[in-house]
Amino acid sequence: MSKDLHDTGMAIRRRVLGDDYVDRALAGADAFNEEFQRLVTEYCWGKVWGRSTLTDRQRSLINLGMISALNRSAEFKTHVRGALRNGCTVAEIRDTLLQVAVYCGIPAGVEAFRLAREVLEAEGVAIE
């Protein structure tokens, strides 16, 4: 992929996830996963998040739904933080997780609400 796509992806990745998170991910890159980090930056963040049809807020809420359905707790918590950075409200996150509970099952909803609460409390976000 192109350097432009990588640069775009890196800027978006940092904007959504924060410099600390991205720096930690990149610091963990080695010969085994270096290509994966490049793929994530260029393809996920540059090619997909770089599109202008959806807003970052919309993408964050979609990600919360999908990642909770996949039961990927660490990624889910990362994307709750990203949703907050993208301006998503607690009410929007709550409604997204209600959708998860209905369409993916109550156990998925229970876990998503539990993990989201952990992040909200850790980030000092008031629960409305």
Backbone hydrogen bonds in HBPLUS format (Angstrom, degrees):
<---DONOR---> <-ACCEPTOR-->    atom                        ^
c    i                          cat <-CA-CA->   ^        H-A-AA   ^      H-
h    n   atom  resd res      DA  || num        DHA   H-A  angle D-A-AA Bond
n    s   type  num  typ     dist DA aas  dist angle  dist       angle   num
A0006-HIS N   A0002-SER O   3.09 MM   4  6.41 155.3  2.15 145.3 152.3     1
A0007-ASP N   A0003-LYS O   2.82 MM   4  6.04 163.1  1.85 154.0 158.5     2
A0008-THR N   A0004-ASP O   2.86 MM   4  6.05 160.7  1.89 150.7 156.2     3
A0009-GLY N   A0005-LEU O   2.88 MM   4  5.98 163.9  1.91 144.8 149.9     4
A0010-MET N   A0006-HIS O   2.83 MM   4  6.02 157.4  1.88 151.4 157.6     5
A0011-ALA N   A0007-ASP O   3.03 MM   4  6.21 158.6  2.08 145.3 150.7     6
A0012-ILE N   A0008-THR O   3.04 MM   4  6.31 161.8  2.07 153.8 158.4     7
A0013-ARG N   A0009-GLY O   2.81 MM   4  5.90 165.4  1.84 152.5 157.4     8
A0014-ARG N   A0010-MET O   2.97 MM   4  6.05 161.7  2.00 146.6 151.1     9
A0015-ARG N   A0011-ALA O   2.97 MM   4  6.13 152.8  2.05 140.6 148.7    10
A0016-VAL N   A0012-ILE O   2.90 MM   4  6.09 163.0  1.93 159.3 162.2    11
A0017-LEU N   A0013-ARG O   2.89 MM   4  5.80 165.0  1.92 149.8 154.8    12
A0018-GLY N   A0014-ARG O   2.80 MM   4  4.67 138.2  1.97 121.0 131.1    13
A0022-VAL N   A0018-GLY O   3.17 MM   4  6.43 173.9  2.18 157.4 159.2    14
A0023-ASP N   A0019-ASP O   2.75 MM   4  5.81 164.9  1.77 157.7 162.6    15
A0024-ARG N   A0020-ASP O   3.01 MM   4  6.18 156.8  2.06 146.3 152.1    16
A0025-ALA N   A0021-TYR O   2.99 MM   4  6.29 159.1  2.03 150.4 156.3    17
A0026-LEU N   A0022-VAL O   2.88 MM   4  6.10 163.4  1.91 156.7 160.9    18
A0027-ALA N   A0023-ASP O   2.84 MM   4  5.93 148.1  1.94 143.7 153.1    19
A0028-GLY N   A0024-ARG O   3.16 MM   4  6.33 136.0  2.36 140.2 150.0    20
A0029-ALA N   A0026-LEU O   3.05 MM   3  5.16 161.5  2.09 105.6 110.8    21
A0034-GLU N   A0030-ASP O   2.81 MM   4  5.28 132.9  2.03 164.2 165.1    22
A0036-PHE N   A0033-ASN O   3.07 MM   3  5.08 118.6  2.47  96.2 111.8    23
A0037-GLN N   A0033-ASN O   3.01 MM   4  6.39 158.3  2.06 157.6 162.6    24
A0038-ARG N   A0034-GLU O   3.10 MM   4  6.40 156.4  2.15 148.0 154.3    25
A0039-LEU N   A0035-GLU O   2.86 MM   4  6.09 156.0  1.92 146.1 153.0    26
A0040-VAL N   A0036-PHE O   2.86 MM   4  6.14 164.6  1.88 158.6 161.6    27
A0041-THR N   A0037-GLN O   3.03 MM   4  6.20 165.1  2.06 147.0 151.1    28
A0042-GLU N   A0038-ARG O   2.91 MM   4  6.05 169.9  1.92 155.7 158.4    29
A0043-TYR N   A0039-LEU O   2.79 MM   4  5.52 155.2  1.85 148.6 156.4    30
A0044-CYS N   A0040-VAL O   3.14 MM   4  5.05 122.3  2.49 114.6 129.8    31
A0045-TRP N   A0040-VAL O   3.13 MM   5  6.55 161.6  2.17 162.9 168.6    32
A0046-GLY N   A0041-THR O   2.96 MM   5  6.18 132.6  2.19 137.3 151.8    33
A0047-LYS N   A0042-GLU O   2.80 MM   5  6.17 143.0  1.93 146.1 157.8    34
A0048-VAL N   A0043-TYR O   3.10 MM   5  6.42 140.7  2.26 150.1 161.1    35
A0049-TRP N   A0044-CYS O   2.99 MM   5  6.37 164.1  2.02 153.4 158.6    36
A0051-ARG N   A0048-VAL O   3.12 MM   3  5.61 168.4  2.13 115.5 119.0    37
A0059-ARG N   A0055-THR O   2.96 MM   4  6.26 165.4  1.98 154.3 158.3    38
A0060-SER N   A0056-ASP O   2.85 MM   4  6.04 154.8  1.92 147.6 154.5    39
A0061-LEU N   A0057-ARG O   3.06 MM   4  6.37 162.2  2.09 153.7 157.0    40
A0062-ILE N   A0058-GLN O   2.99 MM   4  6.23 161.0  2.03 153.4 159.0    41
A0063-ASN N   A0059-ARG O   2.85 MM   4  6.06 161.7  1.89 150.4 155.8    42
A0064-LEU N   A0060-SER O   2.95 MM   4  6.25 154.9  2.01 149.5 156.1    43
A0065-GLY N   A0061-LEU O   3.19 MM   4  6.48 158.6  2.24 146.2 150.8    44
A0066-MET N   A0062-ILE O   2.97 MM   4  6.31 167.2  1.98 158.6 161.6    45
A0067-ILE N   A0063-ASN O   2.76 MM   4  5.75 171.9  1.77 159.7 162.6    46
A0068-SER N   A0064-LEU O   3.05 MM   4  5.88 154.2  2.12 137.8 145.1    47
A0069-ALA N   A0065-GLY O   3.14 MM   4  6.24 152.0  2.22 139.3 147.0    48
A0070-LEU N   A0066-MET O   3.02 MM   4  6.31 139.0  2.19 141.7 153.1    49
A0072-ARG N   A0067-ILE O   3.33 MM   5  5.82 166.1  2.35 155.4 159.0    50
A0071-ASN N   A0068-SER O   3.05 MM   3  4.93 152.8  2.13  98.5 107.1    51
A0076-PHE N   A0072-ARG O   2.82 MM   4  5.94 154.3  1.89 156.7 165.3    52
A0077-LYS N   A0073-SER O   2.98 MM   4  6.16 165.0  2.00 152.8 154.9    53
A0078-THR N   A0074-ALA O   3.08 MM   4  6.33 156.2  2.14 145.0 151.9    54
A0079-HIS N   A0075-GLU O   2.93 MM   4  6.18 152.3  2.00 146.9 154.2    55
A0080-VAL N   A0076-PHE O   2.84 MM   4  6.19 132.3  2.07 146.5 160.8    56
A0081-ARG N   A0077-LYS O   3.15 MM   4  6.43 162.9  2.18 148.2 151.5    57
A0082-GLY N   A0078-THR O   2.97 MM   4  6.29 151.4  2.05 138.2 147.1    58
A0083-ALA N   A0079-HIS O   2.83 MM   4  5.89 149.0  1.92 133.7 141.6    59
A0084-LEU N   A0080-VAL O   3.02 MM   4  6.33 155.9  2.08 149.2 154.8    60
A0085-ARG N   A0081-ARG O   2.96 MM   4  6.28 157.1  2.01 149.1 155.7    61
A0086-ASN N   A0082-GLY O   2.87 MM   4  6.10 136.9  2.05 142.1 154.6    62
A0088-CYS N   A0083-ALA O   2.89 MM   5  5.30 158.9  1.93 158.6 151.4    63
A0087-GLY N   A0084-LEU O   3.05 MM   3  5.18 160.9  2.09 107.5 111.6    64
A0093-ILE N   A0089-THR O   3.00 MM   4  6.31 161.3  2.03 151.8 156.8    65
A0094-ARG N   A0090-VAL O   2.79 MM   4  5.98 161.6  1.83 151.7 157.5    66
A0095-ASP N   A0091-ALA O   2.94 MM   4  6.14 165.9  1.96 148.9 152.0    67
A0096-THR N   A0092-GLU O   2.99 MM   4  6.15 152.2  2.07 143.2 151.0    68
A0097-LEU N   A0093-ILE O   2.98 MM   4  6.26 154.0  2.05 149.9 156.7    69
A0098-LEU N   A0094-ARG O   2.90 MM   4  6.26 140.7  2.05 147.6 159.7    70
A0099-GLN N   A0095-ASP O   3.09 MM   4  6.37 152.3  2.17 143.0 149.4    71
A0100-VAL N   A0096-THR O   3.06 MM   4  6.43 149.3  2.16 140.6 149.4    72
A0101-ALA N   A0097-LEU O   2.98 MM   4  6.24 158.9  2.02 144.1 148.7    73
A0102-VAL N   A0098-LEU O   3.06 MM   4  6.34 155.7  2.12 148.9 154.8    74
A0103-TYR N   A0099-GLN O   2.88 MM   4  6.00 174.0  1.89 159.1 161.0    75
A0104-CYS N   A0100-VAL O   2.68 MM   4  5.20 151.7  1.75 148.5 154.2    76
A0105-GLY N   A0101-ALA O   3.16 MM   4  4.83 132.1  2.40 110.6 118.9    77
A0108-ALA N   A0105-GLY O   3.11 MM   3  5.48 121.1  2.48 106.1 119.6    78
A0109-GLY N   A0105-GLY O   3.10 MM   4  6.46 154.2  2.17 148.1 156.1    79
A0109-GLY N   A0106-ILE O   3.00 MM   3  4.88 111.7  2.48  94.8 111.9    80
A0110-VAL N   A0106-ILE O   2.74 MM   4  5.99 160.6  1.78 163.6 168.8    81
A0111-GLU N   A0107-PRO O   3.09 MM   4  6.27 169.4  2.10 148.0 150.1    82
A0112-ALA N   A0108-ALA O   2.96 MM   4  6.10 159.0  2.00 145.5 152.0    83
A0113-PHE N   A0109-GLY O   2.88 MM   4  6.02 168.3  1.89 156.4 158.9    84
A0114-ARG N   A0110-VAL O   2.98 MM   4  6.14 158.1  2.03 147.9 154.5    85
A0115-LEU N   A0111-GLU O   2.92 MM   4  6.11 168.1  1.94 154.4 157.0    86
A0116-ALA N   A0112-ALA O   2.88 MM   4  5.95 161.2  1.91 149.4 155.4    87
A0117-ARG N   A0113-PHE O   2.94 MM   4  6.03 159.0  1.98 145.4 151.0    88
A0118-GLU N   A0114-ARG O   3.14 MM   4  6.44 155.6  2.20 144.7 150.9    89
A0119-VAL N   A0115-LEU O   3.12 MM   4  6.47 159.3  2.17 150.6 154.9    90
A0120-LEU N   A0116-ALA O   2.84 MM   4  6.10 170.0  1.85 159.2 162.1    91
A0121-GLU N   A0117-ARG O   2.87 MM   4  5.99 165.8  1.89 155.4 158.9    92
A0122-ALA N   A0118-GLU O   2.92 MM   4  6.07 160.4  1.96 145.8 152.1    93
A0123-GLU N   A0119-VAL O   2.82 MM   4  5.97 149.3  1.91 153.2 161.5    94
A0125-VAL N   A0120-LEU O   2.85 MM   5  5.04 161.0  1.89 157.3 155.8    95
A0124-GLY N   A0121-GLU O   3.07 MM   3  5.00 154.3  2.14 100.1 108.1    96
